[in-house]
Every structure is written in C-alpha cells, then in structure tokens.
Amino acid sequence: MVDQSILASPPCGPLDGRRLEDGVLAFLGVPYAEPPIGDLRWRVPSAKKPWKEVRSATATAPFCPQYDIDNVGLYREVPMSEDCLYLNVWTPALDGKPRPVLFYIHGGGFEAGSGALSPYSGQYLAAGHDAVVVTINYRLSIFGLPPFEPYGDDEPTNLALLDQVAALRWVKANIAAFGGDPDRVTLFGLSAGGWSIVSLLGVPQAQGLFHGAVAQSSSALTTLRDETRSLAQRAIFDQLKLDGADPKRLLAATTGELLEAAKAAHLSWRHTLANLGDRRRPFIPHREEATLPKSAMERVDAPDAFKGPLLIGTTREEVGFNAFRSAVPSLRGYFRRAETILALSQLMEPDRASSIWDNYAALRGQSEAQIGGFIRSAFDYIMPSIRFAQKRSALAPTWMYQFAYAPAKVAAATHASDIMFWAGTLNSPSPIAAFFLGENGVGEDERNLSLTMQSDLVHLGRHGRLDWARYEPVERQTKIYDIHPAVVSDPAAVERVLWDGVEF
C-alpha cells in the first residue's frame, strides 16, 4: 500500500515517488532512454533528455511488446508498448548514505517478462537489507535482438544488451540521489537475465558500470547460430511479405505485425530446432564486433572483460520436472529418449549419446520424461554454468551455488522456482508465486532460506565477496540453498564425468 508522496531530485529530473507502508520509497516507471519508436526503432538507445517539471513516478510503465504463445497464464494481460525503456527504484531513504545497488535483469527467454512483475519487486530487499534495488525493462524478441540487420552491419543489433547498458549508465549518473552508491552496483538476474549478465561480463560498453554479478540459471556458452538466424529470417520475412531487411518497410510495420513475425520465428524454431535445446532459440545475443565479438565463454579471458566478483549457479533440476514445459503438448517430445539422443548426437557419437541416457536412467531411475528433463537440465543450464565457472575461476573471483529447495506444489527445484527467494517476495500476490508455491504461502523454513539468499546477495554487493570458499577446479565448493543451507564439495561430480569432453 501507498501512504504518501515523496520528491527525489536526481540529475535526470525531479520525480514524485511514494513512501510505502514499510517506509521504503518507490520510484516507478522512470525513463532511462529516449523511446525507441518511429525512426529510433532498432537504434542503439540514447539517454533520456533531462526534464525540469516534476514527473510522476508512482506507477510502472508498459511492458515491452511480447506474446504468451502457450497461454500458460503466468503473464496477465498488461499494457504493452514499444515505448518501454523504463526502470523502477526502491530505496530505504534519500539521505545521501551510499548503499549497495542491486540491479535486476528479468528473464523470459528474451521474449517475455518485465522488471515490473511483482515477484521482482525490490521493496523487501530494500527494507530488510539497507540496499537500493533497480529493476528494468529492455527490448525483447524482434525489437531487442533482431536476427537481421535493419540498417546494415554498421548498426549494432544486440539491442537488449545495449538497453541494459543504457540503464546502467542511468544508474551511474543518478543513483546517488536515491541513496545508492554508483561504485557498488551488483547485477543479478535469472534465465535470460542470467544469460544477459554472463554476456555483459564481456560487452565492452558495460565495463566500469557494475562491480559484481550474480548469474542465475544462465545458459552461458552460446550465441545465435547461423542455422537459427537463417530460419528466423525466413519466417519473419515471409510473415511480413518482404524479400529482405528493407528498413523503410520494416519501420512502416506496426507493432502487432512485428509481434506476429516474431511469433512465426519462434514457432519455426520450435518445430525445427527446439529439440537441440534452449540455446538454439531465435532471439538470443549474437556475435558482432561492436558488442559481443566472441561468445561469453570466449570473452572470459579478454583483457577488457569484467574481472570482479561473480556468483553463478542453477537450480538442481532446472527442467527435471518442469511444469512449464511438460504442460506444452508440442514440447513433450523434448523429453523423450529418442529425441534426446538425437539432439545429443549433434554433439557426440550416437553411442555416447545413448550411454549418457542410460547412465542418467540408472542414476535417477524415474520416468522417461524426468530422465530426459535431467539431461536437458545439464545440457542447457548446469554444465554450461559449471564450465563457465571453471574457466573464470582461474582469472577472477568466482563462487558457485545450487538451489535445491523443491516447493511441494511442483515437487522439484525447477527453473525459476527460486525467483521469489532471492527477492524476498514469497507472498507476492502473483500468478508466478501461486504457480510455484501455491495459494497458501510459505512457512518459517522457507522464509529463513529466502533471508539467507538475500543476505548473500547483499553481502556480495556490499563487500565484493562471499563468506564461503571460491569455486576452483579441485574442491569446487558450492553453496546449496535448501531448508538447511550448506557448502559442499563438487555436488555435480557425477554429471561432470558423464559430460567430460563434450563441447556445448
């Protein structure tokens, strides 16, 4: 609830926010870049021009244009607009005290989501840990990561990443007015947010704008494949009845027409390449000289890559028993033995692919769908994150975690089930919270686990380190987030052996 307004005066211009009932100050729907509409569609974001009149910051901004192809129902009907480059700030006070800043990048496969979703609210981190929290929108799918070049190869098209950089520049210039320290900014984000963070570690334009990072459930090792780009281009141009990337006609297309084209590209991927994993999606970061000249994995040891503290990890099962996916009829084959072995055979000899399936079956001994899910978890999330941590640990301070708590409703520590634990939004009145945790909320054990995770996140932001041993290739110390958190040695040892030598 909101009980009174409050005025902030950052360099960008005066903002009228609100003091919430727990005393936290919220400034919502703050523009950080000029609207990417009209002739600015698919352009590199430019900083929002300062304003002089007081601007209302009491309501979140529209979501970036997106779709819910499977009608899963986790994203309610919300206002959407290409004018979507806004952020939200929660702070304990406007007192000039330099607090750590936690900068959240939302997930959604680079095709959905918003920093305004209630499970991502920074209210509870701000209230309980004396930190400033920022959440952002960034351009999605065809608007943020077009698999074509509207203006030729002189104009960067990793626009989702450059939007995130623009928001970080806004933080550097303005966050002190909200009680935040611009020299202690920590990125955190899940799924596509974690993938963004791993990418940003090597994006030249992002360096110096953040000082720590937490990459959650990231698929860390890949960039857009040529095969996927070609498939997506065909689907998009066929849908728009274009022969190629004609800038004039692309600019004339409506938002709705472009969304339909993006959906066509997604469905083409789903029907043709989805079996090869989430890392083959059509709207993901791609290699280009200006922003990401090599993949995130290849950029780890670049002289200009980020060398500050990183915490990286996954949930224990990710898609081991993921109700998101198993509820989608067209993706059920994704978990079958034949389809899984076929996908693995793109990486290795068919005999070894069969052996990996048989080993997982012996280890887990569950249904075909669950065995396939455990393999997909390793293939898309767990092993890429471990490989990234292993390589980076020789170069820079790196820690690893595993989220192992299994909510009773979904009976697994599955992808995105940890969102509310990091943010402290366990009782958030949202479809996402209800989906994972049920309608009756959680108990003291879950609240204590959430507090542990929040405390670690803020500790990294405040001190630039964590209080357990760094990850390294011998002991591989990993913090397990469960009802009784513990630091253990190499919890994925068996899986590492099974995947030894496989290039992802």
Salt bridges, closest charged atoms under 4 A:
ASP16 OD2 - ARG18 NH1 3.52
ASP70 OD1 - ARG270 NH1 2.64
GLU82 OE2 - ARG41 NH2 2.71
ASP95 OD1 - ARG99 NH1 2.84
GLU111 OE1 - HIS266 ND1 2.91
GLU111 OE2 - ARG281 NH2 2.83
ASP130 OD2 - LYS97 NZ 2.69
ASP130 OD1 - ARG99 NE 2.63
GLU155 OE1 - ARG43 NH1 3.53
ASP163 OD1 - ARG139 NH2 2.76
ASP181 OD2 - ARG184 NE 3.07
GLU227 OE1 - ARG280 NH1 3.63
GLU260 OE2 - LYS263 NZ 3.53
ASP278 OD1 - ARG281 NH1 3.59
ASP278 OD2 - ARG325 NH2 2.50
GLU288 OE1 - HIS286 NE2 3.90
GLU298 OE1 - ARG287 NH2 3.08
ASP304 OD1 - ARG299 NH2 3.01
GLU317 OE2 - ARG316 NE 3.63
GLU318 OE1 - HIS415 ND1 2.58
ASP358 OD1 - ARG337 NH2 3.58
GLU368 OE1 - ARG336 NH1 2.91
ASP380 OD1 - ARG279 NE 3.35
ASP456 OD2 - LYS479 NZ 3.01
ASP490 OD2 - ARG496 NH2 2.57
